[in-house]
């Protein structure tokens, strides 16, 4: 039966058949599996992750396992680290975030959580701010108690509650400054303000960041005579 024939014998039959038909002598060579050795790839250390973090004298750290609490004159923040990274504190006021594993994800988490840790330290000691600007006729902003009221050309004013831990200042009714110690909360609230009226590309009207560059488009040209 065909199933009981060995693979080498089948190869010799096929080679002899085609050799006799075409007048060519074909020699059968037994096939072997060729394997390639695998090389272990070592992940490079993140350039951002390996930088040390300076701890000011007015900031205290509390580390319990993978949880870190940072307390300063402006407030208190906490962060939970994944198992891929670990935190080491030194007596000289320097904090280092290191990799606990040699994997691709650990290399990615290394730089990310070093940046998050540095933002916590800077936030509770110095604070952050984000500035926005209103561009448009009749666009105005005011602070009423714990609410930010925006007039952005709608049929009604937009009222936004200011999150706890943040302060909002309005200058000349068109310049908004969001101040706080949590950088992520500041960015989130500033983005929610901008979302109500993003800057349009033709006249540039809307809510934009102070350092934002709005790419303008040319409008439709008049009818040529």
N, C-alpha and C positions, 0 to 999 in steps of 0.2 A: 504493500500500500504506500501512497505518496507521503502519508504522515510519518511513516516509519523510516523514511530515507534520511540519512544524516545530511546536515547542511553542506559539508565539504563535498559529498558525493553529488548533491544537486548542482553545486557550482561547477563541478567537472563535467556533468552532462550538458549543462547550458553552454559552457565554453566550447566543448567538442562539437556540439550541434552547429553553432554559428561559425566555428572554424572550418568545418567540412563544407558548409554552404557557401562561404565566401572565399574559400581557398586560403585562409589565414590560420596560422597555428597560434592558438591562444592558450597561454599557460594559466592554470588556476592558482591563485595565491590566497591562502586562508586569511580571513579578515580578523583583526584584533581590535579591541576597544582601546582607544588612546585617551588617557586621562591627563588633565592639567592640574598641577598643584595650586590650591587656593592660598592667596596671600592675605594676611590679616592687615587691614587698613587702620592705621591709627589716626584718630581725629585730632586736628590741630587745635591748640588752645585759643579761645576767643581773645582777640586783641582788646576788646572792651571788658570782657569778663576778668581778665588777669590784672586789671588796674586796681590799686588799693583805694579804699574809701576813707577819707579823713573824717573823724568824729569830733565835732566841736566840744568844748568843755561844758556847755550848757545843755547837752543832749545825753540822755541815759538810755542804755540798751538793756533789754531783758530777753534772753534766748532760752527757750524751753523746747528741746527736741528740734522740730522743723518749724517752730513758730517764733517769730521775732517781733518784739514790740519796741517802738521808738517813741520816746517822749521828750518834748522840748518846750520852749516858752510859748509857742504858738498852738500846740495841740499834741495829740497822740495818734499814732498810726500803727497798724499791725499787718504782718504778711506771713503767709504760710508757704514754705518752699516745697517743691516736689522732691522725690527721692533721688533725682539725678544730680542735685546740687546740695552743697552744705555750706555753712557759715562758720568762719573761724575768726575770733576776736583776739587782738593782741593788746598787751599792756601799754603800748605807746600811742594809744588812741587811733589805731588803724584797724579797719574791718576788711576782711577779704572773703569773697565768694568763690568757692572752688567746686570743681566737678567731682561727684562721687562715683561716676561710672564713665567708661570710655565708649560712648555711643554717639551717634549723630544727633539724637534728641538732646542728650546731655550737653553737647556743644552749643546747641541752639538755646537751651534754657540758661546756660552759663552767662552769656552776654545779656539776655533779657532780664534776669533777676538781679544781676549786678546793677543795671540801670534803674530798676524799680527800687532797689535798696538805697541807692544814692539819691533818688528823688524823695524818698521818705526822710532821709537825714536833712537834706536841704530844705524841704518843705516845713518841717517842725522848727527849724532854726531861723530861716530867712523868709520863707514863703514864696509863692509864685503869683503871677498876674497875667491876664490875657486881655488884650484890648481889641475892641471892635468899633466900627464906624458906620453910621447911617448915611447913605447917599441917596438923595431924592427930595423933591419938593414936598414939604409937609411931613416928612419923616422925622419923628421925635421920640424921645425916650425919657421916662421919669421914674423915680423910685417912690412908691407910696407904701410906707410901712415895711412889710416883708415881701412886697411884690414889686416886680419890674413891669411897667406898663409901656407898651410899644404902640405907636401909631405908624402903621406901615402901608397906608392906602387902602385898607379894608373898610368895610362898612361899620366896623366896631373895633375898638382898641384890643390889643392882645395883652392879656394879663398872665404873667408867669411868676410862680412862687419861687423865691430864692431859697436854694437848699441850705440846710443847716451846715455851718462851718464855712460858708462863703459870704463875701461882702461884695456889693455892687455899687460903683460910683458912676455918676453920669455928669459929664462936663459939656457945657454949651448945647445941651439937649440932643447932641448927635454922636458923642463919643462915650462909649461904655467901657468900663474897666471892671473885670471880675478878679477878685483877690481872695486868696485862701492858702491853706497849707497842703491840701491834697491835689496834686497836679492832675490826676485823672478826673476828679470831680470838676475841676475848673475847665478842663478841655471839653468834658461832656456838656456842661451847662452852656458854654460859649457856642458849641456846635448846635445845640437846640435853639439858641437865639438866632443864629444865622439861618437855620433851616426854615424859619418863617418867611423869609424873603431873600433867597440867594441872589447875588449880583447877576444881572442879565448882561449879555455881551454887547448890546448895541449902544445903550446910553450909560451903562455901568450902574444903574440904580439898584439899590438893595442893601443888605447888611453884609459887610465884609470885614475880615480881620484887618488890623491896622497895617500889617506887613504883607498883605495879600496883593498879588498882581493879577488884575482881571484882564484877560485877553479880549480885546475888542474886535467886533466884526463891522464891516462896512455895510451900511443899509442899502436899500434898493435905490438905484439912481433914477432921476427923473426921466420922463419920456423925451427922447431926442426928437427935435423938429427936423 
